[in-house]
Amino acid sequence: MGAELIATTATKKVYRDGDKAIKVFNEDFPKAEVLNEALITARVEETGGIKVPKVLEVSVFEGKWSITYEFIEGKTLKQLMDENPEKLPEYMDLMVDLHLNIMSKQCPLLNKLKDKMIRQIGDIDELTDSIRYDMHTRLDGMPKHTKLCHGDFNPSNIIVKDDQTMYVLDWVHATQGNASADVARTYLLFCLQDQKKADMYIDVFCRKTGTAKKYVQSWLPIVATAQLSKKRPEEAELLHRWANVFEYQ
């Protein structure tokens, strides 16, 4: 492949080939998950009103599944925040506005957020039956909405072009559900990196929407427990704390 390697993760490599970005997955990566990512992204793209890199092709290269996307030239919002800390309030304001635009949409063919979280909680072997029951009960008691939720909305998944147009990447975790659950997840993702940014993000969101901070925070134990299913050791301590796991021990 005559393309430039631009990113590597545990499950894939991403190449740039001119105006295309090619995501090549490891040989053992499940085919169903590759096809699902392409399908979810295409459905979000068809929703309209959100800048999303277009899916151009799904193929197999040397026994490895790949997805080819439109390449978006620019910097991630995380890069801009790191390079221009004095502009953090401005960037956070733009990020919340972008999140609100996403959550104003509906994509009825996507999986339901609650169903996905039920599966995630069920996949965590370390949880006791009492904790699992408590999380399912909390989840069942939350208001049921059908707003578009990104599922991994953070500054690294936002590309800002030179003209300030913002594109949102990595829709593989997108679902339809309660917007405050998606906000709680973004808050937790910020907490794993920078508590100041986490607090700023939730403050801006609640101010712009008139949402009580306590309501968003009521999602945190559920969202943190679901996030534990990803089995990332570096996240475990904080997520256990938010999930209130320790109070059961």
C-alpha positions in Angstrom: 0.0 0.0 0.0 1.6 3.3 -1.1 0.1 5.4 1.6 1.3 7.2 4.7 0.7 5.7 8.1 -0.8 8.4 10.3 -2.2 6.5 13.3 -1.8 3.1 15.0 -4.0 1.5 17.8 -4.2 -1.9 19.3 -6.8 -3.0 16.7 -6.0 -1.0 13.6 -3.7 1.2 11.5 -4.9 4.3 9.7 -3.3 5.4 6.4 -3.7 8.6 4.4 -3.8 8.1 0.6 -4.4 11.6 -0.9 -7.9 12.7 -0.1 -8.7 9.3 1.5 -8.2 7.9 5.0 -8.0 4.1 5.1 -8.6 2.3 8.4 -7.0 -1.2 8.2 -8.1 -3.5 11.0 -6.0 -6.4 12.5 -6.5 -9.8 10.9 -8.3 -11.1 14.0 -10.7 -8.1 14.2 -14.3 -9.3 13.8 -15.8 -8.8 10.4 -19.2 -8.0 11.9 -17.7 -5.0 13.8 -16.1 -3.6 10.7 -19.3 -3.8 8.7 -21.2 -2.4 11.7 -18.9 0.7 11.9 -19.4 1.4 8.2 -23.1 1.0 8.5 -23.5 3.2 11.6 -21.3 5.9 10.0 -23.4 5.8 6.8 -26.6 6.1 8.7 -25.4 9.1 10.7 -24.1 10.7 7.4 -27.5 10.3 5.9 -29.2 11.9 8.9 -27.8 15.3 7.6 -26.9 18.4 9.5 -23.6 17.0 10.9 -20.2 17.1 9.2 -19.1 13.4 9.0 -16.3 12.0 6.9 -18.0 10.0 4.2 -17.7 6.2 3.9 -16.2 5.6 0.5 -15.5 1.8 0.5 -15.3 -1.3 2.6 -12.8 -3.9 1.4 -10.3 -6.6 2.2 -6.5 -6.0 1.8 -4.1 -8.9 2.3 -6.6 -10.6 4.5 -7.4 -7.5 6.5 -10.8 -5.7 6.5 -10.6 -2.0 5.9 -12.9 1.0 5.7 -12.0 4.0 3.4 -13.2 7.4 4.5 -13.0 10.9 3.1 -9.8 12.4 4.6 -10.5 15.7 6.5 -7.5 18.0 6.6 -7.2 19.9 9.9 -6.3 19.6 13.5 -8.1 17.8 16.3 -9.9 20.0 18.8 -7.6 18.4 21.4 -4.6 19.7 19.6 -6.0 23.2 19.5 -6.9 23.1 23.2 -3.3 22.0 24.0 -1.7 24.6 21.7 -3.9 27.5 22.8 -4.8 27.0 26.4 -6.0 30.7 26.7 -8.7 29.8 24.2 -10.1 26.9 26.2 -13.4 28.6 27.1 -14.0 29.4 23.5 -13.2 25.9 22.3 -15.3 24.4 25.0 -18.2 26.6 24.0 -17.9 25.4 20.4 -17.6 21.8 21.5 -20.8 21.9 23.5 -22.7 23.6 20.6 -21.5 20.8 18.3 -22.6 18.2 20.8 -26.0 19.9 21.1 -26.4 19.9 17.3 -25.7 16.1 17.2 -28.2 15.4 20.0 -30.8 17.5 18.2 -30.9 14.8 15.5 -32.6 11.5 15.4 -31.4 8.3 13.7 -34.1 5.7 14.3 -32.3 2.7 12.8 -29.5 2.9 15.3 -29.4 0.6 18.3 -30.9 1.9 21.5 -28.4 3.2 24.1 -30.1 1.5 27.0 -29.9 -1.9 25.2 -26.2 -1.4 24.6 -25.5 -0.4 28.2 -27.5 -3.5 29.5 -25.2 -5.7 27.4 -22.1 -3.9 28.5 -23.0 -4.2 32.2 -23.8 -7.9 31.7 -20.3 -8.4 30.2 -18.4 -7.3 33.3 -17.3 -10.4 35.2 -16.0 -8.5 38.2 -19.4 -7.1 39.2 -21.4 -8.8 41.9 -25.0 -9.7 41.3 -26.1 -7.0 43.6 -24.2 -4.3 41.8 -25.4 -5.5 38.4 -29.0 -5.5 39.7 -28.6 -2.0 41.1 -27.2 -0.7 37.8 -29.9 -2.3 35.7 -32.5 -0.9 38.1 -31.0 2.6 37.9 -30.9 2.4 34.1 -34.5 1.2 33.8 -35.6 4.2 35.9 -34.0 6.8 33.6 -36.1 8.7 31.1 -36.3 7.1 27.7 -35.3 9.4 24.8 -34.4 8.8 21.1 -31.7 11.5 20.5 -28.6 10.8 18.5 -25.8 9.9 20.9 -22.2 9.7 19.7 -20.9 7.4 22.4 -17.3 8.7 22.4 -17.6 12.4 22.0 -14.3 14.0 23.0 -11.9 16.6 21.5 -9.7 13.9 19.8 -12.7 12.9 17.6 -13.3 16.4 16.3 -11.4 17.7 13.3 -11.3 21.5 12.9 -10.5 22.7 9.3 -8.7 25.9 8.5 -12.1 27.6 7.9 -13.2 26.5 11.4 -15.6 23.8 10.0 -15.8 21.0 12.5 -16.1 17.3 11.5 -16.9 14.5 13.9 -15.1 11.2 13.6 -15.5 7.6 15.0 -19.2 6.9 15.1 -18.9 3.2 15.9 -20.4 3.7 19.3 -23.3 5.8 18.2 -26.8 4.9 19.5 -30.2 6.6 20.0 -31.1 7.5 23.6 -30.9 10.0 26.4 -28.7 13.0 25.7 -27.6 13.4 29.3 -26.1 9.9 29.2 -23.9 11.0 26.3 -23.0 14.1 28.2 -22.1 12.1 31.2 -19.8 9.8 29.1 -18.0 12.9 27.7 -17.6 14.2 31.2 -16.0 10.9 32.3 -13.7 10.9 29.2 -12.5 14.3 30.2 -12.1 13.2 33.8 -9.7 10.5 32.7 -7.5 13.3 31.3 -8.2 16.6 32.9 -10.7 17.4 35.7 -10.7 21.1 34.9 -11.8 20.5 31.4 -14.4 18.0 32.6 -15.9 20.5 35.0 -15.9 23.3 32.4 -17.6 21.0 29.9 -20.5 20.0 32.1 -20.9 23.6 33.4 -21.2 24.9 29.9 -23.6 22.2 28.8 -25.9 22.7 31.8 -25.8 26.5 31.4 -26.7 26.4 27.7 -29.5 23.8 28.1 -30.9 24.7 31.5 -30.2 21.1 32.6 -29.7 20.5 36.3 -26.1 19.3 36.9 -27.5 16.8 39.4 -29.5 15.1 36.6 -26.4 14.6 34.4 -24.5 13.3 37.4 -27.2 10.8 38.1 -26.1 9.0 34.9 -22.4 8.8 36.0 -22.6 5.5 38.0 -24.3 3.8 35.1 -22.1 5.2 32.4 -18.9 4.5 34.4 -20.0 0.9 35.0 -20.7 0.4 31.3 -17.3 1.9 30.4 -15.6 -0.8 32.6 -16.6 -3.3 30.0 -13.8 -2.0 27.8 -11.3 -3.4 30.3 -8.8 -0.6 30.2 -6.6 -0.9 33.3 -5.6 2.8 33.2 -9.3 3.8 33.6 -10.3 1.2 36.2 -9.7 3.2 39.4 -11.6 6.3 38.4 -14.4 4.3 36.8 -14.8 2.1 39.9 -15.0 5.3 42.0 -17.8 6.8 39.8 -19.6 3.5 39.6 -19.8 3.4 43.4 -18.5 -0.1 43.3 -16.4 0.3 46.5 -19.4 1.0 48.6 -20.6 -2.6 48.0 -17.3 -4.1 49.1 
